[in-house]
Amino acid sequence: MDIFEKCYGFTTAKEAIEAGFYPYFIPLTGNEGTESDYKGHRLIMCGSNNYLGLTTHPKVRQAAIDAIHNFGTSCTGSRFLNGTLEMHEQLEGELAEWVGKEAALIFSTGMQVNLGVISAIVCRDDIVILDKDDHASIVDGAFLSRGEIKRFRHNDMDDLERVLEKLPKDKGKMVVVDGLFSMEGDIAPLPEIVPLCKKFDARLMVDDAHSTGVLGGGRGTAAHFGLTDEVDLIMSTFSKSFASLGGFIAGDEQVIHYIKHFARSIIFSASIPPSNTAAVLASLDVMRTEPERVERLLQIADYMRTEYQRLGFDTGHSVTPVIPILIGDDMRTFMTWKMLFESGVFVNPVISPAVAAGRQMLRTSYMATHTDEQLDEVLTTFEMVGKQVGLI
């Protein structure tokens, strides 16, 4: 049997392309600011994770350019060997201080953080407990760990307690949750999770990929709830609010030291390039000096959520700048996406199995740099299309 047979038999995407309903891998002329272009077609970008709009900030751009001039384009080696620069360690110190932990360690991508950290900490005789809506990188990190995996219903604290109380007391345990869940825009209830972890002697890791720069004055979910000291590990990525590429883990110095020597995804991968590192340092400086960006982002989120609900759209459980428009059907989701796209609004269609059947949605997300005029144009377009497809 030819192992490529599955490849030749996969026709779903090509059929969608031919039918004009394929919404992925769209080659945009630009994808940094609040507007993009596709073959001369203007699009208001409401499908980006550029929450603070820092990819176009002059300080961030200049920092990346200067780093290339001073250090070249790559470190050409792993952090473990020749790929560590002084600016890497500077960034780790500033990130640790920003999220309120003793130490931090940077990786080349956010996914590599979760793959490396979870598989390093959770061993064959340990147990990792995941929210059923956790990001795929968390799930994959759990699989790589070879530890036992347990799941609990999304943000269901009764179910989490049920899972924890059944676990052996003599095994190491770690609960891993998204701080801000990237599809529906709701938040992990850390004030309830922390006591359960303490009660059942489990460590807690929070993935703040979508929370950093958004919650807690930009410091993340634990800061949002005033529980920084109670969360053992804080992870985040650079590809969203930090306007770059990479990620980090922060926690107690001895734990970070251990991860540095056992996380395969940092030992066997080239380090983050100088330009990306410098962009994160500059973005962090902007977060400190321009807190009004976070305030503006949250104001926009409240406005858009309120207006969508007023128009009759179902925004699920969102309380953040990630606002889903729930539709509940694959084909209807694609149809609505296409009509919005053709009318000048870029959003992301999310269908099963990425979300549960009946929760198919258009994922919308916002930037601090969106103008009031752009937002109102988006709402007008959504109202028009929503009426045409019978959503409102």
BAMI-708064 format. One line per 5 residues: number of its first residue (from 0); their letters; for each residue x, z, y of N, C-alpha, C. Coordinates in steps of 0.02 Angstrom, whole numbers, plus 50000, padded with zeros to 5 digits. Example, Ala and Ser with C-alpha at 12.3 -4.5 7.8 and 13.67 -1.06 7.14 Angstrom:
2
0) as) 50660,50390,49716,50615,50390,49775,50660,50390,49835  50642,50354,49888,50684,50357,49947,50645,50394,50002
REM end
This chain:
392
0) mdife) 50042,50000,49940,50000,50000,50000,50044,50000,50062  50028,49958,50111,50066,49954,50173,50046,50011,50219  50095,50051,50240,50080,50108,50283,50052,50086,50351  50065,50022,50370,50039,49996,50433,49966,49973,50428  49937,49978,50369,49869,49952,50361,49819,49984,50409
5) kcygf) 49829,50049,50421,49785,50084,50467,49790,50055,50538  49850,50031,50556,49861,50003,50622,49824,49937,50630  49831,49894,50580,49798,49829,50583,49722,49834,50579  49698,49889,50550,49626,49898,50543,49593,49933,50602  49635,49956,50650,49608,49991,50708,49586,49940,50761
10) ttake) 49522,49932,50770,49496,49882,50817,49452,49911,50872  49439,49976,50869,49392,50007,50915,49411,49996,50988  49475,50009,51004,49497,50003,51074,49493,49931,51098  49513,49883,51055,49511,49813,51075,49439,49789,51086  49394,49815,51046,49324,49797,51055,49298,49824,51121
15) aieag) 49320,49885,51140,49299,49914,51203,49329,49875,51262  49391,49852,51254,49423,49812,51306,49384,49747,51317  49367,49714,51263,49331,49651,51267,49262,49660,51297  49232,49718,51284,49165,49732,51311,49167,49757,51383  49228,49772,51408,49235,49795,51477,49222,49869,51486
20) fypyf) 49225,49909,51431,49211,49980,51436,49272,50023,51418  49331,49994,51420,49391,50032,51401,49419,50067,51463  49419,50135,51463,49437,50171,51525,49507,50200,51527  49550,50180,51478,49615,50213,51472,49673,50164,51488  49731,50192,51503,49791,50152,51517,49779,50100,51572
25) ipltg) 49742,50120,51624,49728,50075,51680,49789,50072,51726  49819,50012,51734,49881,50006,51774,49867,50005,51849  49870,50063,51880,49857,50069,51951,49918,50049,51992  49906,50021,52050,49961,50004,52095,49993,50068,52123  49952,50117,52137,49976,50181,52162,49933,50237,52133
30) negte) 49964,50295,52119,49926,50350,52089,49950,50417,52115  49972,50418,52178,50000,50480,52204,49952,50517,52251  49917,50481,52292,49875,50512,52342,49802,50514,52323  49760,50521,52374,49688,50527,52363,49655,50459,52351  49693,50405,52363,49666,50339,52349,49717,50298,52309
35) sdykg) 49691,50256,52264,49732,50212,52224,49706,50141,52229  49741,50096,52196,49722,50025,52199,49728,49995,52129  49677,49958,52109,49679,49922,52045,49661,49849,52058  49712,49806,52055,49702,49734,52066,49665,49720,52131  49686,49755,52184,49655,49745,52250,49591,49784,52261
40) hrlim) 49571,49824,52211,49509,49862,52214,49524,49934,52234  49500,49956,52292,49512,50024,52316,49474,50075,52274  49508,50129,52258,49478,50183,52219,49493,50251,52251  49442,50292,52260,49454,50362,52280,49471,50400,52216  49529,50432,52215,49554,50464,52155,49523,50533,52145
45) cgsnn) 49479,50538,52096,49450,50603,52077,49463,50615,52003  49521,50592,51980,49539,50601,51910,49612,50621,51902  49640,50652,51953,49711,50671,51952,49718,50747,51949  49776,50770,51925,49791,50842,51925,49839,50861,51982  49842,50818,52032,49885,50829,52090,49849,50876,52139
50) ylglt) 49836,50937,52115,49789,50981,52149,49805,50995,52223  49869,51005,52238,49888,51021,52307,49910,50960,52346  49908,50901,52314,49927,50840,52348,50000,50835,52366  50043,50869,52328,50113,50874,52347,50156,50814,52328  50129,50767,52288,50170,50709,52270,50186,50666,52331
55) thpkv) 50146,50672,52384,50158,50634,52444,50187,50677,52501  50200,50740,52487,50227,50784,52539,50298,50763,52557  50314,50754,52620,50380,50729,52639,50437,50773,52615  50429,50839,52614,50482,50884,52590,50496,50873,52516  50443,50863,52478,50451,50854,52406,50485,50787,52391
60) rqaai) 50462,50735,52424,50492,50669,52413,50565,50669,52433  50581,50698,52490,50650,50697,52514,50696,50738,52468  50670,50793,52443,50710,50834,52397,50729,50796,52335  50682,50757,52308,50696,50717,52249,50748,50663,52264  50741,50630,52322,50788,50578,52342,50858,50607,52351
65) daihn) 50863,50664,52384,50928,50695,52396,50961,50714,52330  50921,50738,52282,50949,50759,52218,50979,50700,52180  50947,50642,52185,50974,50582,52153,51040,50563,52185  51043,50566,52251,51106,50550,52286,51162,50598,52266  51145,50662,52258,51196,50712,52245,51215,50721,52172
70) fgtsc) 51166,50709,52127,51177,50725,52056,51166,50666,52009  51143,50609,52035,51127,50554,51990,51056,50560,51963  51041,50519,51912,50972,50514,51888,50957,50554,51826  51009,50580,51792,50997,50616,51729,51053,50665,51716  51037,50716,51675,51089,50764,51653,51122,50742,51588
75) tgsrf) 51093,50693,51554,51119,50662,51493,51139,50712,51438  51101,50765,51433,51114,50814,51381,51063,50869,51383  51061,50910,51330,51013,50965,51326,51038,51025,51367  50992,51068,51384,51009,51130,51418,51061,51169,51377  51055,51165,51312,51097,51204,51266,51171,51184,51272
80) lngtl) 51183,51121,51288,51252,51096,51290,51273,51081,51362  51274,51017,51382,51300,51000,51448,51247,50991,51502  51183,51002,51485,51129,50983,51530,51102,51037,51576  51138,51092,51585,51115,51144,51631,51151,51139,51697  51112,51135,51751,51139,51134,51819,51124,51200,51854
85) emheq) 51161,51214,51907,51147,51274,51946,51075,51273,51972  51051,51214,51990,50982,51210,52018,50930,51227,51965  50946,51215,51901,50900,51236,51847,50892,51311,51848  50948,51346,51851,50945,51419,51851,50916,51446,51915  50928,51413,51971,50895,51433,52034,50820,51427,52028
90) legel) 50796,51372,51999,50725,51362,51991,50695,51415,51944  50731,51431,51891,50706,51481,51844,50698,51549,51878  50746,51567,51920,50740,51630,51957,50682,51631,52005  50672,51575,52041,50617,51572,52089,50549,51571,52055  50545,51537,51998,50481,51535,51962,50463,51603,51934
95) aewvg) 50513,51638,51907,50501,51706,51880,50473,51751,51935  50505,51747,51993,50482,51788,52050,50411,51767,52071  50397,51702,52071,50332,51677,52093,50275,51704,52049  50285,51704,51983,50231,51726,51939,50237,51800,51920  50288,51834,51945,50293,51906,51936,50322,51928,51870
100) keaal) 50371,51890,51843,50402,51908,51780,50477,51915,51788  50510,51945,51737,50582,51958,51741,50623,51893,51738  50601,51846,51697,50642,51787,51686,50597,51727,51670  50625,51668,51678,50590,51606,51662,50639,51557,51630  50612,51508,51595,50652,51457,51562,50615,51391,51571
105) ifstg) 50650,51339,51596,50618,51275,51608,50632,51225,51551  50581,51185,51536,50583,51134,51484,50571,51066,51517  50581,51013,51478,50576,50945,51506,50504,50921,51513  50457,50949,51475,50386,50934,51484,50346,50997,51471  50284,50997,51495,50240,51053,51481,50224,51059,51407
110) mqvnl) 50214,51002,51374,50199,51004,51302,50257,51035,51263  50319,51019,51284,50376,51048,51250,50380,51123,51257  50353,51150,51313,50351,51222,51321,50310,51253,51265  50249,51229,51257,50205,51258,51206,50230,51246,51136  50256,51186,51123,50283,51172,51056,50341,51219,51041
115) gvisa) 50387,51227,51089,50446,51267,51077,50434,51341,51077  50395,51366,51125,50384,51438,51131,50344,51465,51073  50288,51434,51058,50245,51460,51005,50280,51457,50937  50314,51401,50923,50348,51395,50859,50409,51441,50853  50437,51460,50911,50494,51507,50909,50471,51579,50900
120) ivcrd) 50416,51597,50932,50392,51666,50930,50353,51681,50866  50310,51635,50847,50268,51646,50788,50304,51619,50726  50318,51663,50679,50354,51643,50618,50306,51640,50559  50334,51625,50500,50292,51613,50441,50246,51671,50424  50268,51732,50435,50227,51791,50417,50186,51817,50476
125) divil) 50185,51781,50532,50148,51803,50591,50081,51766,50596  50041,51788,50644,49974,51758,50654,49967,51740,50727  49943,51679,50741,49929,51657,50809,49854,51645,50815  49824,51672,50868,49751,51670,50877,49736,51627,50938  49696,51574,50928,49683,51525,50980,49609,51521,50998
130) dkddh) 49596,51510,51063,49530,51491,51085,49516,51420,51060  49456,51407,51037,49440,51341,51008,49445,51285,51059  49445,51301,51124,49453,51249,51176,49524,51245,51203  49572,51279,51170,49642,51276,51193,49668,51205,51192  49715,51191,51236,49746,51125,51243,49780,51104,51178
135) asivd) 49783,51039,51166,49813,51012,51105,49885,51035,51096  49922,51044,51150,49992,51066,51144,49997,51136,51116  49949,51178,51131,49947,51246,51102,49933,51242,51027  49885,51201,51009,49868,51192,50939,49927,51164,50900  49960,51114,50928,50018,51084,50894,50076,51134,50888
140) gafls) 50086,51174,50939,50137,51226,50935,50122,51276,50880  50058,51292,50872,50038,51338,50819,50051,51308,50750  50036,51243,50742,50049,51209,50679,50124,51209,50663  50166,51196,50714,50238,51194,50704,50266,51262,50685  50233,51315,50706,50258,51382,50693,50258,51401,50620
145) rgeik) 50214,51369,50582,50205,51385,50511,50175,51455,50500  50153,51485,50555,50118,51549,50548,50045,51536,50531  50009,51590,50520,49938,51584,50505,49899,51574,50570  49853,51527,50571,49815,51511,50631,49743,51535,50624  49720,51571,50674,49650,51593,50678,49621,51567,50743
150) rfrhn) 49557,51550,50742,49523,51524,50802,49463,51569,50818  49447,51573,50882,49385,51608,50902,49345,51563,50949  49280,51573,50951,49236,51532,50992,49256,51538,51066  49249,51483,51101,49273,51478,51170,49248,51535,51214  49296,51573,51241,49281,51628,51287,49230,51678,51260
155) dmddl) 49224,51683,51194,49177,51729,51162,49216,51791,51141  49210,51844,51180,49249,51904,51168,49226,51942,51106  49163,51938,51090,49140,51969,51027,49172,51935,50967  49178,51869,50971,49209,51833,50916,49284,51846,50913  49316,51851,50971,49387,51868,50971,49399,51936,50940
160) ervle) 49357,51984,50958,49365,52051,50928,49353,52049,50853  49304,52010,50831,49290,52003,50760,49351,51975,50723  49383,51925,50753,49442,51895,50722,49500,51945,50720  49512,51979,50775,49569,52025,50780,49562,52085,50732  49502,52112,50727,49494,52172,50686,49502,52159,50611
165) klpkd) 49498,52095,50591,49506,52078,50521,49579,52064,50502  49624,52062,50552,49693,52044,50538,49733,52105,50513  49782,52093,50470,49824,52148,50445,49862,52181,50501  49866,52247,50499,49900,52283,50553,49976,52275,50550  50002,52257,50492,50074,52253,50483,50103,52183,50497
170) kgkmv) 50062,52139,50526,50086,52071,50543,50090,52062,50619  50139,52023,50640,50145,52008,50711,50088,51961,50732  50062,51973,50792,50003,51935,50815,50012,51915,50888  49992,51854,50904,49993,51831,50973,49931,51790,50988  49896,51808,51041,49838,51771,51065,49863,51722,51118
175) vvdgl) 49841,51659,51113,49861,51608,51162,49798,51575,51190  49791,51577,51256,49733,51547,51288,49754,51506,51349  49715,51455,51364,49721,51423,51430,49696,51472,51483  49729,51472,51540,49703,51513,51595,49644,51479,51627  49653,51416,51645,49600,51374,51672,49592,51316,51622
180) fsmeg) 49534,51312,51591,49523,51261,51540,49512,51193,51573  49552,51144,51550,49561,51082,51586,49502,51034,51584  49455,51043,51538,49398,50998,51534,49338,51023,51573  49320,51085,51561,49258,51111,51593,49271,51154,51654  49335,51168,51669,49350,51203,51731,49332,51276,51734
185) diapl) 49322,51307,51675,49308,51379,51674,49373,51417,51661  49370,51483,51667,49429,51526,51666,49426,51574,51607  49483,51586,51575,49486,51636,51521,49473,51705,51551  49429,51745,51519,49413,51812,51545,49467,51863,51529  49524,51858,51564,49580,51902,51549,49563,51976,51554
190) peivp) 49519,51998,51599,49503,52069,51601,49472,52095,51536  49444,52050,51496,49417,52070,51430,49466,52056,51374  49507,52004,51381,49555,51987,51330,49612,52038,51326  49636,52060,51383,49693,52107,51385,49678,52171,51346  49622,52205,51357,49608,52266,51318,49603,52253,51243
195) lckkf) 49576,52195,51223,49571,52179,51152,49640,52170,51122  49684,52137,51158,49752,52128,51134,49787,52196,51126  49777,52240,51173,49807,52307,51168,49777,52346,51110  49713,52341,51102,49679,52379,51048,49704,52358,50980  49718,52294,50971,49738,52269,50905,49812,52249,50901
200) darlm) 49851,52274,50950,49923,52266,50948,49944,52192,50944  49914,52151,50987,49931,52080,50990,49962,52064,51058  50011,52021,51059,50039,51997,51121,49994,51942,51150  50001,51929,51215,49958,51881,51249,49999,51830,51287  49987,51766,51273,50018,51710,51310,49963,51671,51345
205) vddah) 49973,51656,51409,49924,51618,51448,49955,51553,51471  49921,51498,51456,49941,51431,51479,49911,51418,51547  49953,51419,51598,49930,51412,51667,49942,51341,51694  49943,51291,51650,49956,51223,51672,49911,51202,51729  49847,51219,51725,49799,51199,51776,49784,51256,51825
210) stgvl) 49816,51314,51816,49802,51372,51859,49854,51380,51914  49917,51364,51898,49970,51372,51948,49956,51325,52007  49960,51354,52067,49943,51315,52127,49869,51316,52142  49829,51345,52099,49756,51344,52107,49728,51415,52112  49743,51457,52063,49716,51525,52059,49767,51576,52082
215) gggrg) 49743,51634,52101,49788,51689,52119,49835,51673,52176  49810,51636,52226,49853,51616,52282,49906,51566,52260  49895,51534,52203,49942,51486,52176,49985,51514,52120  49980,51579,52109,50023,51611,52059,49993,51612,51989  49930,51590,51982,49901,51583,51916,49846,51632,51899
220) taahf) 49824,51629,51836,49766,51666,51813,49777,51741,51812  49835,51762,51788,49849,51834,51785,49848,51865,51855  49877,51830,51904,49876,51854,51973,49805,51854,52000  49766,51804,51981,49696,51799,52002,49658,51862,51984  49672,51889,51925,49637,51949,51901,49676,52013,51914
225) gltde) 49736,52009,51944,49776,52068,51955,49803,52097,51890  49820,52053,51843,49841,52076,51776,49909,52048,51757  49951,52032,51806,50015,52001,51791,50057,52043,51743  50058,52109,51753,50099,52152,51710,50071,52158,51639  50008,52139,51630,49976,52148,51565,49979,52085,51521
230) vdlim) 50000,52029,51551,50007,51967,51513,50080,51960,51494  50094,51949,51429,50162,51949,51405,50201,51886,51422  50169,51829,51415,50202,51765,51428,50157,51721,51471  50186,51691,51523,50149,51645,51566,50184,51577,51562  50145,51527,51543,50171,51459,51538,50139,51417,51592
235) stfsk) 50176,51367,51617,50145,51318,51661,50184,51253,51658  50157,51202,51690,50186,51136,51690,50203,51115,51761  50248,51066,51767,50267,51040,51833,50229,50977,51852  50190,50950,51806,50159,50884,51816,50093,50887,51853  50075,50945,51877,50011,50952,51912,50025,50976,51983
240) sfasl) 50015,51040,51997,50025,51064,52065,50097,51058,52090  50146,51057,52043,50216,51053,52062,50240,50982,52073  50197,50933,52064,50212,50863,52083,50275,50835,52051  50287,50853,51989,50348,50831,51957,50335,50821,51882  50385,50835,51841,50378,50830,51768,50421,50884,51737
245) ggfia) 50392,50920,51689,50427,50974,51656,50380,51033,51648  50408,51092,51633,50367,51151,51625,50411,51212,51617  50379,51272,51614,50418,51333,51607,50378,51387,51570  50416,51435,51544,50387,51496,51515,50419,51554,51552  50379,51606,51565,50405,51665,51600,50382,51728,51564
250) gdeqv) 50425,51778,51563,50409,51841,51530,50466,51890,51535  50469,51939,51490,50524,51987,51489,50590,51951,51476  50644,51974,51506,50708,51941,51501,50731,51933,51429  50723,51985,51388,50747,51980,51319,50707,51930,51279  50642,51924,51292,50601,51876,51257,50620,51805,51277
255) ihyik) 50631,51794,51342,50653,51728,51365,50721,51710,51337  50766,51759,51333,50832,51748,51304,50825,51725,51231  50780,51755,51194,50769,51736,51124,50742,51664,51120  50693,51649,51161,50663,51581,51161,50716,51530,51177  50761,51545,51223,50813,51499,51244,50857,51478,51184
260) hfars) 50864,51523,51135,50908,51510,51078,50871,51489,51015  50804,51487,51017,50767,51470,50956,50714,51416,50966  50699,51396,51027,50649,51344,51040,50681,51275,51029  50661,51242,50976,50692,51178,50958,50680,51125,51012  50624,51129,51047,50608,51078,51097,50651,51082,51160
265) iifsa) 50688,51137,51168,50736,51140,51223,50807,51127,51199  50822,51149,51137,50889,51140,51110,50903,51067,51095  50852,51031,51070,50862,50963,51047,50829,50910,51092  50823,50926,51156,50795,50878,51204,50835,50879,51268  50843,50821,51299,50880,50818,51362,50845,50860,51416
270) sipps) 50884,50888,51461,50856,50933,51512,50821,50894,51567  50781,50929,51604,50743,50900,51660,50792,50871,51711  50780,50809,51735,50827,50777,51781,50831,50813,51849  50885,50803,51885,50894,50835,51951,50837,50821,51999  50813,50759,52001,50761,50741,52049,50696,50779,52035
275) ntaav) 50679,50787,51971,50619,50824,51954,50627,50898,51971  50686,50924,51957,50700,50995,51972,50695,51008,52046  50725,50965,52086,50723,50973,52159,50653,50968,52186  50612,50923,52156,50542,50916,52178,50503,50980,52166  50516,51013,52109,50482,51077,52095,50503,51131,52144
280) lasld) 50568,51135,52157,50593,51184,52206,50560,51174,52274  50555,51111,52295,50523,51097,52359,50449,51112,52358  50416,51096,52303,50344,51111,52297,50331,51185,52299  50374,51223,52266,50367,51296,52267,50375,51323,52338  50421,51293,52375,50431,51314,52445,50369,51298,52487
285) vmrte) 50338,51241,52474,50277,51223,52510,50221,51272,52493  50215,51290,52429,50164,51339,52409,50172,51404,52448  50235,51425,52457,50247,51488,52493,50230,51481,52567  50248,51425,52597,50244,51418,52670,50179,51386,52694  50141,51355,52648,50078,51323,52668,50021,51346,52623
290) perve) 50005,51412,52624,49952,51438,52581,49884,51409,52597  49878,51377,52655,49814,51347,52673,49796,51290,52626  49844,51262,52591,49829,51208,52544,49786,51234,52486  49803,51293,52461,49763,51323,52407,49694,51339,52433  49690,51366,52493,49625,51383,52522,49582,51321,52530
295) rllqi) 49611,51267,52555,49575,51204,52563,49550,51177,52496  49593,51181,52445,49574,51157,52379,49513,51194,52353  49512,51260,52360,49456,51299,52334,49392,51286,52375  49400,51275,52440,49342,51258,52481,49312,51192,52459  49355,51142,52445,49331,51077,52421,49294,51086,52355
300) adymr) 49324,51125,52310,49293,51136,52244,49223,51166,52251  49216,51217,52293,49151,51248,52303,49101,51199,52333  49124,51159,52381,49080,51110,52413,49056,51057,52363  49102,51029,52325,49083,50976,52278,49039,51002,52223  49054,51060,52197,49013,51089,52143,48942,51102,52168
305) teyqr) 48936,51130,52227,48871,51144,52256,48831,51080,52267  48865,51029,52293,48831,50966,52308,48810,50929,52244  48853,50930,52194,48834,50898,52130,48772,50932,52101  48772,50998,52103,48715,51035,52076,48652,51021,52117  48660,51016,52184,48603,51001,52226,48573,50933,52209
310) lgfdt) 48617,50885,52192,48593,50819,52174,48560,50817,52105  48572,50869,52065,48541,50872,52000,48588,50861,51941  48654,50858,51954,48703,50849,51901,48717,50916,51867  48734,50914,51803,48753,50974,51765,48829,50981,51768  48853,51033,51801,48925,51044,51808,48951,51097,51760
315) ghsvt) 48913,51113,51709,48936,51159,51657,48955,51227,51684  49012,51253,51660,49033,51321,51678,49089,51321,51730  49100,51266,51763,49156,51261,51809,49151,51311,51867  49210,51340,51882,49216,51383,51942,49281,51366,51979  49308,51306,51965,49373,51286,51991,49370,51214,52016
320) pvipi) 49428,51186,52039,49428,51116,52061,49420,51065,52005  49418,51087,51943,49401,51043,51887,49325,51049,51877  49289,50994,51892,49216,50996,51890,49191,50942,51842  49164,50961,51784,49137,50911,51739,49066,50890,51760  49051,50828,51747,48982,50804,51753,48959,50790,51682
325) ligdd) 48920,50836,51655,48901,50831,51584,48849,50776,51574  48861,50735,51522,48816,50679,51507,48788,50685,51437  48831,50699,51387,48806,50714,51321,48800,50655,51273  48827,50597,51292,48822,50538,51249,48882,50494,51263  48914,50468,51210,48975,50428,51219,48963,50366,51261
330) mrtfm) 48915,50325,51240,48904,50260,51273,48880,50269,51345  48838,50318,51355,48813,50331,51423,48869,50356,51468  48915,50394,51439,48973,50417,51477,49016,50358,51499  49030,50312,51452,49069,50253,51469,49034,50209,51521  48969,50202,51514,48931,50160,51561,48933,50189,51631
335) twkml) 48925,50256,51636,48926,50289,51701,48996,50283,51732  49047,50293,51689,49116,50286,51714,49128,50216,51743  49106,50165,51707,49118,50096,51728,49083,50082,51795  49022,50106,51803,48986,50093,51865,49019,50129,51924  49044,50190,51912,49079,50226,51964,49144,50191,51982
340) fesgv) 49180,50168,51931,49243,50133,51942,49233,50070,51983  49182,50032,51966,49168,49971,52002,49144,49985,52073  49118,50046,52084,49094,50065,52151,49148,50102,52191  49209,50108,52162,49264,50135,52200,49281,50208,52190  49258,50238,52133,49274,50308,52120,49307,50313,52051
345) fvnpv) 49367,50342,52048,49404,50349,51986,49393,50419,51958  49364,50423,51898,49355,50487,51862,49377,50475,51790  49377,50528,51750,49399,50523,51681,49341,50534,51632  49325,50486,51590,49274,50496,51539,49303,50535,51480  49267,50584,51456,49290,50625,51400,49235,50627,51347
350) ispav) 49250,50601,51288,49200,50597,51235,49223,50636,51174  49179,50641,51125,49197,50674,51062,49247,50631,51025  49296,50660,50988,49302,50731,50973,49342,50772,51024  49362,50741,51080,49399,50780,51131,49357,50838,51157  49291,50829,51158,49244,50883,51173,49192,50882,51118
355) aagrq) 49156,50937,51112,49105,50942,51061,49049,50892,51073  49019,50868,51019,48962,50823,51025,48908,50856,51069  48882,50818,51115,48833,50844,51162,48863,50869,51227  48931,50873,51229,48966,50895,51290,49007,50838,51321  48992,50776,51301,49027,50719,51331,49018,50721,51407
360) mlrts) 49071,50703,51443,49070,50715,51515,49112,50666,51553  49103,50667,51619,49151,50638,51666,49189,50696,51696  49254,50697,51686,49295,50751,51714,49317,50730,51784  49296,50769,51834,49317,50757,51902,49363,50814,51924  49412,50798,51965,49457,50849,51991,49478,50829,52062
365) ymath) 49499,50878,52101,49507,50867,52173,49574,50891,52198  49592,50865,52256,49656,50880,52289,49643,50913,52356  49690,50954,52376,49684,50986,52442,49687,50934,52497  49712,50874,52482,49720,50822,52533,49661,50774,52537  49610,50783,52496,49550,50742,52503,49518,50757,52572
370) tdeql) 49497,50704,52606,49463,50713,52670,49388,50725,52659  49356,50753,52709,49283,50763,52705,49247,50696,52696  49272,50644,52729,49241,50578,52725,49247,50550,52654  49304,50559,52622,49313,50536,52553,49266,50573,52506  49261,50639,52515,49218,50679,52472,49145,50658,52478
375) devlt) 49123,50647,52539,49053,50626,52549,49040,50556,52521  49090,50513,52525,49083,50447,52495,49077,50452,52419  49116,50497,52390,49111,50508,52317,49041,50533,52298  49015,50580,52336,48949,50607,52321,48895,50554,52328  48900,50513,52380,48851,50459,52390,48853,50411,52331
380) tfemv) 48913,50395,52308,48921,50349,52251,48893,50380,52188  48908,50443,52176,48882,50478,52117,48805,50480,52119  48777,50492,52177,48704,50494,52182,48674,50426,52164  48703,50372,52191,48679,50305,52177,48683,50288,52103  48742,50300,52073,48751,50284,52003,48710,50331,51958
385) gkqvg) 48708,50394,51976,48669,50442,51937,48596,50423,51931  48568,50397,51985,48498,50374,51983,48491,50312,51941  48540,50267,51944,48536,50204,51906,48539,50216,51831  48578,50266,51808,48584,50278,51736,48537,50334,51713  48497,50362,51759,48448,50413,51740,48476,50482,51729
390) li) 48533,50498,51761,48561,50566,51754,48528,50614,51802  48502,50588,51858,48469,50630,51907,48404,50597,51928
REM end
